Amino acid sequence: MPTVRDGATIRMDDQPISATFFGEGRWLTDFITPDELEVKKLHKDITKGISDRRSRVIALQRYVGGRIRYEPFVSATLTVEGKTSKNRDAWLAPSITKLVGVGNCANKSFLLTSLLRNDFEASEVYSVLGNLHGDDPGGHAWVQLTQDDATYIIESTRGDIPSMIPIDKADRYEAIHLFNDKVTYVIPGRTQMKPYAASYSTWLKDYLDMAYIQGRK
């Protein structure tokens, strides 16, 4: 069971989401792929020569946060046998996010969770869909990790803030769904805010630093 600072989780059946092509439903757990060959190779390349798990977390967060460019919307087009489907806010497989080098907060969190799952058990690391509160609150995605009985927020959108933020220092984050390749949890009674508002990109760039995360501005 994941550790959540301010809410009780319940296990839920995977629910299909529609951020795919041709109206295809997908399970949330489908977006976490630690066993994909591309993901395993990337993990090996990033963590080569790093034996300490905390240092490996930092290296993986720095890569995803800094090397994969953040975009609030990722538009994509897929053509199969002459039929074309377009998606203006696509959720991508981690291997595709790595290939194209760009992702929204969800895509980047899926990739980071998949990489971390090569070092941590399914009970220790989750992608999180929730809300980030403040002057201009909105839907957001991030990673939650438990190591040595401490729980951390790991922000996948930026590589220039601390890689492991203690959850009790991150008051802006409100988790709703927590999932990985094995299981999905939900905190009942909470509502996901609309993600990717027009000001989302500017707001995230300007305010997602430690002062904002800790509620000091």
Secondary structure, 3 states (H helix, E strand, C coil): CCCCCCCCCEECCCCEECCCCCCCCEEHHHHCCCCCHHHHHHHHHHHCCCCCHHHHHHHHHHHHHHHCEECCCCCEEEEECCEEEEECCCCCCHHHHHHHCEECHHHHHHHHHHHHCCCCCCCCEEEEEEEECCCCCEEEEEEEEEECCEEEEECCCCCCCCCCEEHHHCCCEEEEEEECCCCEEECCCCCCCCECCCCHHHHHHHHCCHHHHCCCC
